[in-house]
Amino acid sequence: MASAHVVPSGSMWLVKVNSQERSRHFTQSVAWDAARDYLASNGGGELSIHGTDGAVRAKDTIYPGNDPRNIRG
């Protein structure tokens, strides 16, 4: 299962999958969509969205990844 992160880099947003840069985007929203699309078409996984301060601000499990919680949402 892959692990993806959307992280800030100067004025750009990077999508990193398993610690390797996959793509660069001008907005966090577009980077988030690209990361979700990548994980969905490659077996799912965990997606972490980082804020401008670098701290994780949101997490999501992309199907068919293994969601550790037993409730949807």
N, CA, C and O atoms as a Maestro MAE file, in Angstrom:
{
 s_m_m2io_version
 :::
 2.0.0
}

f_m_ct {
 s_m_title
 :::
 protein
 m_atom[292] {
  # First column is atom index #
  i_m_mmod_type
  r_m_x_coord
  r_m_y_coord
  r_m_z_coord
  i_m_residue_number
  s_m_chain_name
  s_m_pdb_residue_name
  s_m_pdb_atom_name
  i_m_atomic_number
  :::
  1 25 0.840 -1.170 0.000 1 A "MET " " N  " 7
  2 3 0.000 0.000 0.000 1 A "MET " " CA " 6
  3 2 0.890 1.240 0.000 1 A "MET " " C  " 6
  4 15 1.839 1.335 0.778 1 A "MET " " O  " 8
  5 25 0.579 2.170 -0.864 2 A "ALA " " N  " 7
  6 3 1.385 3.368 -1.018 2 A "ALA " " CA " 6
  7 2 1.014 4.421 0.029 2 A "ALA " " C  " 6
  8 15 -0.069 4.398 0.614 2 A "ALA " " O  " 8
  9 25 1.945 5.331 0.238 3 A "SER " " N  " 7
  10 3 1.744 6.451 1.131 3 A "SER " " CA " 6
  11 2 2.047 7.722 0.343 3 A "SER " " C  " 6
  12 15 3.144 7.868 -0.196 3 A "SER " " O  " 8
  13 25 1.084 8.644 0.271 4 A "ALA " " N  " 7
  14 3 1.270 9.882 -0.486 4 A "ALA " " CA " 6
  15 2 1.154 11.082 0.447 4 A "ALA " " C  " 6
  16 15 0.395 11.066 1.416 4 A "ALA " " O  " 8
  17 25 1.924 12.124 0.131 5 A "HIS " " N  " 7
  18 3 1.909 13.362 0.905 5 A "HIS " " CA " 6
  19 2 1.824 14.533 -0.055 5 A "HIS " " C  " 6
  20 15 2.489 14.547 -1.092 5 A "HIS " " O  " 8
  21 25 1.000 15.521 0.294 6 A "VAL " " N  " 7
  22 3 0.960 16.793 -0.421 6 A "VAL " " CA " 6
  23 2 1.653 17.786 0.490 6 A "VAL " " C  " 6
  24 15 1.175 18.070 1.588 6 A "VAL " " O  " 8
  25 25 2.791 18.319 0.031 7 A "VAL " " N  " 7
  26 3 3.618 19.176 0.875 7 A "VAL " " CA " 6
  27 2 3.963 20.485 0.152 7 A "VAL " " C  " 6
  28 15 4.078 20.512 -1.074 7 A "VAL " " O  " 8
  29 25 4.128 21.575 0.928 8 A "PRO " " N  " 7
  30 3 4.502 22.844 0.311 8 A "PRO " " CA " 6
  31 2 5.983 22.848 -0.058 8 A "PRO " " C  " 6
  32 15 6.806 22.221 0.608 8 A "PRO " " O  " 8
  33 25 6.303 23.570 -1.136 9 A "SER " " N  " 7
  34 3 7.694 23.742 -1.554 9 A "SER " " CA " 6
  35 2 7.796 25.096 -2.240 9 A "SER " " C  " 6
  36 15 7.535 25.217 -3.437 9 A "SER " " O  " 8
  37 25 8.177 26.110 -1.478 10 A "GLY " " N  " 7
  38 3 8.192 27.463 -2.016 10 A "GLY " " CA " 6
  39 2 6.777 27.884 -2.353 10 A "GLY " " C  " 6
  40 15 5.893 27.835 -1.498 10 A "GLY " " O  " 8
  41 25 6.552 28.298 -3.598 11 A "SER " " N  " 7
  42 3 5.210 28.700 -4.021 11 A "SER " " CA " 6
  43 2 4.444 27.549 -4.672 11 A "SER " " C  " 6
  44 15 3.331 27.748 -5.158 11 A "SER " " O  " 8
  45 25 5.024 26.354 -4.688 12 A "MET " " N  " 7
  46 3 4.413 25.181 -5.322 12 A "MET " " CA " 6
  47 2 3.975 24.177 -4.251 12 A "MET " " C  " 6
  48 15 4.325 24.291 -3.076 12 A "MET " " O  " 8
  49 25 3.195 23.191 -4.704 13 A "TRP " " N  " 7
  50 3 2.788 22.065 -3.858 13 A "TRP " " CA " 6
  51 2 3.266 20.785 -4.521 13 A "TRP " " C  " 6
  52 15 3.025 20.568 -5.709 13 A "TRP " " O  " 8
  53 25 3.944 19.934 -3.755 14 A "LEU " " N  " 7
  54 3 4.481 18.684 -4.286 14 A "LEU " " CA " 6
  55 2 3.604 17.512 -3.889 14 A "LEU " " C  " 6
  56 15 3.022 17.489 -2.805 14 A "LEU " " O  " 8
  57 25 3.522 16.543 -4.784 15 A "VAL " " N  " 7
  58 3 2.915 15.254 -4.455 15 A "VAL " " CA " 6
  59 2 4.077 14.282 -4.346 15 A "VAL " " C  " 6
  60 15 4.798 14.047 -5.315 15 A "VAL " " O  " 8
  61 25 4.251 13.718 -3.155 16 A "LYS " " N  " 7
  62 3 5.297 12.731 -2.925 16 A "LYS " " CA " 6
  63 2 4.645 11.394 -2.624 16 A "LYS " " C  " 6
  64 15 3.746 11.306 -1.788 16 A "LYS " " O  " 8
  65 25 5.099 10.359 -3.304 17 A "VAL " " N  " 7
  66 3 4.588 9.011 -3.079 17 A "VAL " " CA " 6
  67 2 5.759 8.147 -2.647 17 A "VAL " " C  " 6
  68 15 6.762 8.034 -3.352 17 A "VAL " " O  " 8
  69 25 5.617 7.538 -1.479 18 A "ASN " " N  " 7
  70 3 6.698 6.733 -0.893 18 A "ASN " " CA " 6
  71 2 8.013 7.508 -0.906 18 A "ASN " " C  " 6
  72 15 9.060 6.979 -1.278 18 A "ASN " " O  " 8
  73 25 7.935 8.778 -0.489 19 A "SER " " N  " 7
  74 3 9.081 9.692 -0.330 19 A "SER " " CA " 6
  75 2 9.710 10.163 -1.639 19 A "SER " " C  " 6
  76 15 10.741 10.835 -1.602 19 A "SER " " O  " 8
  77 25 9.139 9.843 -2.770 20 A "GLN " " N  " 7
  78 3 9.674 10.302 -4.051 20 A "GLN " " CA " 6
  79 2 8.704 11.289 -4.683 20 A "GLN " " C  " 6
  80 15 7.494 11.061 -4.703 20 A "GLN " " O  " 8
  81 25 9.250 12.395 -5.202 21 A "GLU " " N  " 7
  82 3 8.406 13.407 -5.827 21 A "GLU " " CA " 6
  83 2 7.768 12.868 -7.100 21 A "GLU " " C  " 6
  84 15 8.453 12.338 -7.975 21 A "GLU " " O  " 8
  85 25 6.432 13.010 -7.195 22 A "ARG " " N  " 7
  86 3 5.697 12.554 -8.378 22 A "ARG " " CA " 6
  87 2 5.307 13.717 -9.278 22 A "ARG " " C  " 6
  88 15 5.368 13.602 -10.502 22 A "ARG " " O  " 8
  89 25 4.903 14.851 -8.674 23 A "SER " " N  " 7
  90 3 4.455 15.983 -9.484 23 A "SER " " CA " 6
  91 2 4.475 17.268 -8.672 23 A "SER " " C  " 6
  92 15 4.541 17.245 -7.443 23 A "SER " " O  " 8
  93 25 4.415 18.420 -9.400 24 A "ARG " " N  " 7
  94 3 4.365 19.751 -8.792 24 A "ARG " " CA " 6
  95 2 3.122 20.463 -9.300 24 A "ARG " " C  " 6
  96 15 2.731 20.315 -10.458 24 A "ARG " " O  " 8
  97 25 2.496 21.253 -8.399 25 A "HIS " " N  " 7
  98 3 1.264 21.940 -8.753 25 A "HIS " " CA " 6
  99 2 1.256 23.339 -8.157 25 A "HIS " " C  " 6
  100 15 1.921 23.600 -7.155 25 A "HIS " " O  " 8
  101 25 0.493 24.244 -8.785 26 A "PHE " " N  " 7
  102 3 0.418 25.624 -8.314 26 A "PHE " " CA " 6
  103 2 -0.491 25.786 -7.103 26 A "PHE " " C  " 6
  104 15 -0.310 26.720 -6.321 26 A "PHE " " O  " 8
  105 25 -1.477 24.883 -6.932 27 A "THR " " N  " 7
  106 3 -2.381 24.995 -5.788 27 A "THR " " CA " 6
  107 2 -2.435 23.675 -5.015 27 A "THR " " C  " 6
  108 15 -2.205 22.598 -5.565 27 A "THR " " O  " 8
  109 25 -2.744 23.797 -3.736 28 A "GLN " " N  " 7
  110 3 -2.863 22.614 -2.895 28 A "GLN " " CA " 6
  111 2 -4.026 21.741 -3.357 28 A "GLN " " C  " 6
  112 15 -3.937 20.513 -3.327 28 A "GLN " " O  " 8
  113 25 -5.101 22.368 -3.779 29 A "SER " " N  " 7
  114 3 -6.289 21.641 -4.212 29 A "SER " " CA " 6
  115 2 -5.993 20.740 -5.411 29 A "SER " " C  " 6
  116 15 -6.418 19.585 -5.442 29 A "SER " " O  " 8
  117 25 -5.272 21.263 -6.388 30 A "VAL " " N  " 7
  118 3 -4.927 20.470 -7.575 30 A "VAL " " CA " 6
  119 2 -3.973 19.341 -7.194 30 A "VAL " " C  " 6
  120 15 -4.089 18.229 -7.709 30 A "VAL " " O  " 8
  121 25 -3.028 19.623 -6.292 31 A "ALA " " N  " 7
  122 3 -2.096 18.589 -5.828 31 A "ALA " " CA " 6
  123 2 -2.846 17.486 -5.094 31 A "ALA " " C  " 6
  124 15 -2.538 16.306 -5.262 31 A "ALA " " O  " 8
  125 25 -3.822 17.861 -4.284 32 A "TRP " " N  " 7
  126 3 -4.632 16.896 -3.535 32 A "TRP " " CA " 6
  127 2 -5.371 15.977 -4.507 32 A "TRP " " C  " 6
  128 15 -5.378 14.759 -4.327 32 A "TRP " " O  " 8
  129 25 -5.992 16.556 -5.538 33 A "ASP " " N  " 7
  130 3 -6.691 15.755 -6.548 33 A "ASP " " CA " 6
  131 2 -5.738 14.805 -7.271 33 A "ASP " " C  " 6
  132 15 -6.076 13.645 -7.509 33 A "ASP " " O  " 8
  133 25 -4.547 15.297 -7.619 34 A "ALA " " N  " 7
  134 3 -3.566 14.466 -8.321 34 A "ALA " " CA " 6
  135 2 -3.113 13.298 -7.445 34 A "ALA " " C  " 6
  136 15 -2.961 12.178 -7.934 34 A "ALA " " O  " 8
  137 25 -2.899 13.551 -6.170 35 A "ALA " " N  " 7
  138 3 -2.477 12.493 -5.244 35 A "ALA " " CA " 6
  139 2 -3.577 11.446 -5.087 35 A "ALA " " C  " 6
  140 15 -3.295 10.247 -5.103 35 A "ALA " " O  " 8
  141 25 -4.834 11.888 -4.935 36 A "ARG " " N  " 7
  142 3 -5.960 10.950 -4.819 36 A "ARG " " CA " 6
  143 2 -6.089 10.097 -6.077 36 A "ARG " " C  " 6
  144 15 -6.268 8.881 -5.998 36 A "ARG " " O  " 8
  145 25 -5.995 10.747 -7.244 37 A "ASP " " N  " 7
  146 3 -6.101 10.011 -8.513 37 A "ASP " " CA " 6
  147 2 -4.987 8.980 -8.640 37 A "ASP " " C  " 6
  148 15 -5.231 7.852 -9.067 37 A "ASP " " O  " 8
  149 25 -3.756 9.363 -8.271 38 A "TYR " " N  " 7
  150 3 -2.630 8.435 -8.365 38 A "TYR " " CA " 6
  151 2 -2.860 7.220 -7.465 38 A "TYR " " C  " 6
  152 15 -2.706 6.080 -7.904 38 A "TYR " " O  " 8
  153 25 -3.225 7.464 -6.213 39 A "LEU " " N  " 7
  154 3 -3.438 6.349 -5.285 39 A "LEU " " CA " 6
  155 2 -4.592 5.460 -5.729 39 A "LEU " " C  " 6
  156 15 -4.494 4.235 -5.653 39 A "LEU " " O  " 8
  157 25 -5.684 6.063 -6.194 40 A "ALA " " N  " 7
  158 3 -6.851 5.289 -6.615 40 A "ALA " " CA " 6
  159 2 -6.519 4.364 -7.779 40 A "ALA " " C  " 6
  160 15 -7.040 3.250 -7.850 40 A "ALA " " O  " 8
  161 25 -5.661 4.808 -8.690 41 A "SER " " N  " 7
  162 3 -5.336 3.970 -9.848 41 A "SER " " CA " 6
  163 2 -4.131 3.064 -9.609 41 A "SER " " C  " 6
  164 15 -3.723 2.328 -10.508 41 A "SER " " O  " 8
  165 25 -3.556 3.112 -8.399 42 A "ASN " " N  " 7
  166 3 -2.408 2.265 -8.084 42 A "ASN " " CA " 6
  167 2 -2.605 1.475 -6.795 42 A "ASN " " C  " 6
  168 15 -1.656 1.277 -6.036 42 A "ASN " " O  " 8
  169 25 -3.821 1.028 -6.547 43 A "GLY " " N  " 7
  170 3 -4.064 0.123 -5.425 43 A "GLY " " CA " 6
  171 2 -4.427 0.776 -4.113 43 A "GLY " " C  " 6
  172 15 -4.499 0.091 -3.093 43 A "GLY " " O  " 8
  173 25 -4.660 2.084 -4.101 44 A "GLY " " N  " 7
  174 3 -5.059 2.766 -2.872 44 A "GLY " " CA " 6
  175 2 -3.912 3.028 -1.936 44 A "GLY " " C  " 6
  176 15 -2.767 2.679 -2.223 44 A "GLY " " O  " 8
  177 25 -4.219 3.647 -0.808 45 A "GLY " " N  " 7
  178 3 -3.199 3.946 0.188 45 A "GLY " " CA " 6
  179 2 -3.591 5.098 1.081 45 A "GLY " " C  " 6
  180 15 -4.734 5.554 1.058 45 A "GLY " " O  " 8
  181 25 -2.649 5.564 1.862 46 A "GLU " " N  " 7
  182 3 -2.866 6.646 2.814 46 A "GLU " " CA " 6
  183 2 -2.405 7.967 2.206 46 A "GLU " " C  " 6
  184 15 -1.313 8.047 1.643 46 A "GLU " " O  " 8
  185 25 -3.239 9.005 2.320 47 A "LEU " " N  " 7
  186 3 -2.937 10.328 1.797 47 A "LEU " " CA " 6
  187 2 -2.883 11.310 2.961 47 A "LEU " " C  " 6
  188 15 -3.835 11.413 3.734 47 A "LEU " " O  " 8
  189 25 -1.764 12.034 3.086 48 A "SER " " N  " 7
  190 3 -1.610 13.058 4.121 48 A "SER " " CA " 6
  191 2 -1.449 14.408 3.443 48 A "SER " " C  " 6
  192 15 -0.650 14.563 2.520 48 A "SER " " O  " 8
  193 25 -2.220 15.386 3.913 49 A "ILE " " N  " 7
  194 3 -2.167 16.739 3.379 49 A "ILE " " CA " 6
  195 2 -1.487 17.615 4.429 49 A "ILE " " C  " 6
  196 15 -1.935 17.677 5.574 49 A "ILE " " O  " 8
  197 25 -0.412 18.286 4.041 50 A "HIS " " N  " 7
  198 3 0.328 19.152 4.948 50 A "HIS " " CA " 6
  199 2 -0.050 20.603 4.690 50 A "HIS " " C  " 6
  200 15 -0.331 20.982 3.553 50 A "HIS " " O  " 8
  201 25 -0.058 21.415 5.741 51 A "GLY " " N  " 7
  202 3 -0.334 22.838 5.611 51 A "GLY " " CA " 6
  203 2 0.930 23.598 5.243 51 A "GLY " " C  " 6
  204 15 1.987 22.997 5.054 51 A "GLY " " O  " 8
  205 25 0.821 24.917 5.141 52 A "THR " " N  " 7
  206 3 1.982 25.729 4.775 52 A "THR " " CA " 6
  207 2 3.076 25.679 5.835 52 A "THR " " C  " 6
  208 15 4.236 25.965 5.538 52 A "THR " " O  " 8
  209 25 2.722 25.318 7.071 53 A "ASP " " N  " 7
  210 3 3.722 25.188 8.136 53 A "ASP " " CA " 6
  211 2 4.371 23.801 8.141 53 A "ASP " " C  " 6
  212 15 5.261 23.540 8.951 53 A "ASP " " O  " 8
  213 25 3.935 22.913 7.248 54 A "GLY " " N  " 7
  214 3 4.505 21.572 7.145 54 A "GLY " " CA " 6
  215 2 3.815 20.528 8.004 54 A "GLY " " C  " 6
  216 15 4.055 19.333 7.833 54 A "GLY " " O  " 8
  217 25 2.953 20.963 8.934 55 A "ALA " " N  " 7
  218 3 2.248 20.016 9.809 55 A "ALA " " CA " 6
  219 2 1.105 19.344 9.045 55 A "ALA " " C  " 6
  220 15 0.487 19.955 8.173 55 A "ALA " " O  " 8
  221 25 0.831 18.083 9.381 56 A "VAL " " N  " 7
  222 3 -0.264 17.353 8.744 56 A "VAL " " CA " 6
  223 2 -1.574 17.997 9.178 56 A "VAL " " C  " 6
  224 15 -1.827 18.151 10.373 56 A "VAL " " O  " 8
  225 25 -2.414 18.376 8.205 57 A "ARG " " N  " 7
  226 3 -3.695 18.996 8.527 57 A "ARG " " CA " 6
  227 2 -4.877 18.110 8.203 57 A "ARG " " C  " 6
  228 15 -5.983 18.347 8.689 57 A "ARG " " O  " 8
  229 25 -4.656 17.075 7.376 58 A "ALA " " N  " 7
  230 3 -5.737 16.141 7.044 58 A "ALA " " CA " 6
  231 2 -5.139 14.830 6.569 58 A "ALA " " C  " 6
  232 15 -4.043 14.799 6.009 58 A "ALA " " O  " 8
  233 25 -5.874 13.743 6.800 59 A "LYS " " N  " 7
  234 3 -5.477 12.419 6.321 59 A "LYS " " CA " 6
  235 2 -6.686 11.750 5.703 59 A "LYS " " C  " 6
  236 15 -7.825 12.015 6.089 59 A "LYS " " O  " 8
  237 25 -6.427 10.875 4.736 60 A "ASP " " N  " 7
  238 3 -7.511 10.151 4.088 60 A "ASP " " CA " 6
  239 2 -6.979 8.800 3.625 60 A "ASP " " C  " 6
  240 15 -5.812 8.680 3.251 60 A "ASP " " O  " 8
  241 25 -7.830 7.796 3.650 61 A "THR " " N  " 7
  242 3 -7.495 6.493 3.097 61 A "THR " " CA " 6
  243 2 -8.192 6.388 1.753 61 A "THR " " C  " 6
  244 15 -9.414 6.509 1.670 61 A "THR " " O  " 8
  245 25 -7.418 6.164 0.707 62 A "ILE " " N  " 7
  246 3 -7.952 6.079 -0.640 62 A "ILE " " CA " 6
  247 2 -8.216 4.614 -0.970 62 A "ILE " " C  " 6
  248 15 -7.329 3.769 -0.850 62 A "ILE " " O  " 8
  249 25 -9.448 4.324 -1.388 63 A "TYR " " N  " 7
  250 3 -9.858 2.963 -1.725 63 A "TYR " " CA " 6
  251 2 -8.981 2.406 -2.840 63 A "TYR " " C  " 6
  252 15 -8.655 3.150 -3.765 63 A "TYR " " O  " 8
  253 25 -8.593 1.168 -2.804 64 A "PRO " " N  " 7
  254 3 -8.965 0.115 -1.864 64 A "PRO " " CA " 6
  255 2 -7.960 -0.060 -0.729 64 A "PRO " " C  " 6
  256 15 -7.702 -1.185 -0.300 64 A "PRO " " O  " 8
  257 25 -7.401 1.022 -0.249 65 A "GLY " " N  " 7
  258 3 -6.469 0.956 0.875 65 A "GLY " " CA " 6
  259 2 -7.129 0.393 2.110 65 A "GLY " " C  " 6
  260 15 -8.350 0.241 2.140 65 A "GLY " " O  " 8
  261 25 -6.358 0.082 3.122 66 A "ASN " " N  " 7
  262 3 -6.850 -0.520 4.347 66 A "ASN " " CA " 6
  263 2 -7.097 0.570 5.385 66 A "ASN " " C  " 6
  264 15 -6.160 1.025 6.040 66 A "ASN " " O  " 8
  265 25 -8.351 0.991 5.539 67 A "ASP " " N  " 7
  266 3 -8.700 2.025 6.496 67 A "ASP " " CA " 6
  267 2 -8.619 1.465 7.918 67 A "ASP " " C  " 6
  268 15 -9.299 0.487 8.229 67 A "ASP " " O  " 8
  269 25 -7.800 2.066 8.787 68 A "PRO " " N  " 7
  270 3 -7.656 1.537 10.141 68 A "PRO " " CA " 6
  271 2 -8.909 1.732 10.994 68 A "PRO " " C  " 6
  272 15 -9.068 1.062 12.014 68 A "PRO " " O  " 8
  273 25 -9.798 2.640 10.589 69 A "ARG " " N  " 7
  274 3 -11.029 2.852 11.347 69 A "ARG " " CA " 6
  275 2 -12.112 1.902 10.818 69 A "ARG " " C  " 6
  276 15 -12.088 1.495 9.657 69 A "ARG " " O  " 8
  277 25 -13.046 1.565 11.684 70 A "ASN " " N  " 7
  278 3 -14.100 0.633 11.273 70 A "ASN " " CA " 6
  279 2 -15.382 1.359 10.871 70 A "ASN " " C  " 6
  280 15 -16.409 0.716 10.653 70 A "ASN " " O  " 8
  281 25 -15.338 2.696 10.768 71 A "ILE " " N  " 7
  282 3 -16.492 3.454 10.302 71 A "ILE " " CA " 6
  283 2 -16.088 4.278 9.084 71 A "ILE " " C  " 6
  284 15 -14.942 4.716 8.977 71 A "ILE " " O  " 8
  285 25 -17.021 4.486 8.178 72 A "ARG " " N  " 7
  286 3 -16.733 5.283 6.999 72 A "ARG " " CA " 6
  287 2 -16.729 6.758 7.354 72 A "ARG " " C  " 6
  288 15 -17.411 7.203 8.277 72 A "ARG " " O  " 8
  289 25 -15.927 7.516 6.578 73 A "GLY " " N  " 7
  290 3 -15.971 8.964 6.762 73 A "GLY " " CA " 6
  291 2 -14.653 9.600 6.942 73 A "GLY " " C  " 6
  292 15 -14.572 10.818 7.106 73 A "GLY " " O  " 8
  :::
 }
 m_bond[291] {
  # First column is bond index #
  i_m_from
  i_m_to
  i_m_order
  :::
  1 1 2 1
  2 2 3 1
  3 3 4 2
  4 3 5 1
  5 5 6 1
  6 6 7 1
  7 7 8 2
  8 7 9 1
  9 9 10 1
  10 10 11 1
  11 11 12 2
  12 11 13 1
  13 13 14 1
  14 14 15 1
  15 15 16 2
  16 15 17 1
  17 17 18 1
  18 18 19 1
  19 19 20 2
  20 19 21 1
  21 21 22 1
  22 22 23 1
  23 23 24 2
  24 23 25 1
  25 25 26 1
  26 26 27 1
  27 27 28 2
  28 27 29 1
  29 29 30 1
  30 30 31 1
  31 31 32 2
  32 31 33 1
  33 33 34 1
  34 34 35 1
  35 35 36 2
  36 35 37 1
  37 37 38 1
  38 38 39 1
  39 39 40 2
  40 39 41 1
  41 41 42 1
  42 42 43 1
  43 43 44 2
  44 43 45 1
  45 45 46 1
  46 46 47 1
  47 47 48 2
  48 47 49 1
  49 49 50 1
  50 50 51 1
  51 51 52 2
  52 51 53 1
  53 53 54 1
  54 54 55 1
  55 55 56 2
  56 55 57 1
  57 57 58 1
  58 58 59 1
  59 59 60 2
  60 59 61 1
  61 61 62 1
  62 62 63 1
  63 63 64 2
  64 63 65 1
  65 65 66 1
  66 66 67 1
  67 67 68 2
  68 67 69 1
  69 69 70 1
  70 70 71 1
  71 71 72 2
  72 71 73 1
  73 73 74 1
  74 74 75 1
  75 75 76 2
  76 75 77 1
  77 77 78 1
  78 78 79 1
  79 79 80 2
  80 79 81 1
  81 81 82 1
  82 82 83 1
  83 83 84 2
  84 83 85 1
  85 85 86 1
  86 86 87 1
  87 87 88 2
  88 87 89 1
  89 89 90 1
  90 90 91 1
  91 91 92 2
  92 91 93 1
  93 93 94 1
  94 94 95 1
  95 95 96 2
  96 95 97 1
  97 97 98 1
  98 98 99 1
  99 99 100 2
  100 99 101 1
  101 101 102 1
  102 102 103 1
  103 103 104 2
  104 103 105 1
  105 105 106 1
  106 106 107 1
  107 107 108 2
  108 107 109 1
  109 109 110 1
  110 110 111 1
  111 111 112 2
  112 111 113 1
  113 113 114 1
  114 114 115 1
  115 115 116 2
  116 115 117 1
  117 117 118 1
  118 118 119 1
  119 119 120 2
  120 119 121 1
  121 121 122 1
  122 122 123 1
  123 123 124 2
  124 123 125 1
  125 125 126 1
  126 126 127 1
  127 127 128 2
  128 127 129 1
  129 129 130 1
  130 130 131 1
  131 131 132 2
  132 131 133 1
  133 133 134 1
  134 134 135 1
  135 135 136 2
  136 135 137 1
  137 137 138 1
  138 138 139 1
  139 139 140 2
  140 139 141 1
  141 141 142 1
  142 142 143 1
  143 143 144 2
  144 143 145 1
  145 145 146 1
  146 146 147 1
  147 147 148 2
  148 147 149 1
  149 149 150 1
  150 150 151 1
  151 151 152 2
  152 151 153 1
  153 153 154 1
  154 154 155 1
  155 155 156 2
  156 155 157 1
  157 157 158 1
  158 158 159 1
  159 159 160 2
  160 159 161 1
  161 161 162 1
  162 162 163 1
  163 163 164 2
  164 163 165 1
  165 165 166 1
  166 166 167 1
  167 167 168 2
  168 167 169 1
  169 169 170 1
  170 170 171 1
  171 171 172 2
  172 171 173 1
  173 173 174 1
  174 174 175 1
  175 175 176 2
  176 175 177 1
  177 177 178 1
  178 178 179 1
  179 179 180 2
  180 179 181 1
  181 181 182 1
  182 182 183 1
  183 183 184 2
  184 183 185 1
  185 185 186 1
  186 186 187 1
  187 187 188 2
  188 187 189 1
  189 189 190 1
  190 190 191 1
  191 191 192 2
  192 191 193 1
  193 193 194 1
  194 194 195 1
  195 195 196 2
  196 195 197 1
  197 197 198 1
  198 198 199 1
  199 199 200 2
  200 199 201 1
  201 201 202 1
  202 202 203 1
  203 203 204 2
  204 203 205 1
  205 205 206 1
  206 206 207 1
  207 207 208 2
  208 207 209 1
  209 209 210 1
  210 210 211 1
  211 211 212 2
  212 211 213 1
  213 213 214 1
  214 214 215 1
  215 215 216 2
  216 215 217 1
  217 217 218 1
  218 218 219 1
  219 219 220 2
  220 219 221 1
  221 221 222 1
  222 222 223 1
  223 223 224 2
  224 223 225 1
  225 225 226 1
  226 226 227 1
  227 227 228 2
  228 227 229 1
  229 229 230 1
  230 230 231 1
  231 231 232 2
  232 231 233 1
  233 233 234 1
  234 234 235 1
  235 235 236 2
  236 235 237 1
  237 237 238 1
  238 238 239 1
  239 239 240 2
  240 239 241 1
  241 241 242 1
  242 242 243 1
  243 243 244 2
  244 243 245 1
  245 245 246 1
  246 246 247 1
  247 247 248 2
  248 247 249 1
  249 249 250 1
  250 250 251 1
  251 251 252 2
  252 251 253 1
  253 253 254 1
  254 254 255 1
  255 255 256 2
  256 255 257 1
  257 257 258 1
  258 258 259 1
  259 259 260 2
  260 259 261 1
  261 261 262 1
  262 262 263 1
  263 263 264 2
  264 263 265 1
  265 265 266 1
  266 266 267 1
  267 267 268 2
  268 267 269 1
  269 269 270 1
  270 270 271 1
  271 271 272 2
  272 271 273 1
  273 273 274 1
  274 274 275 1
  275 275 276 2
  276 275 277 1
  277 277 278 1
  278 278 279 1
  279 279 280 2
  280 279 281 1
  281 281 282 1
  282 282 283 1
  283 283 284 2
  284 283 285 1
  285 285 286 1
  286 286 287 1
  287 287 288 2
  288 287 289 1
  289 289 290 1
  290 290 291 1
  291 291 292 2
  :::
 }
}
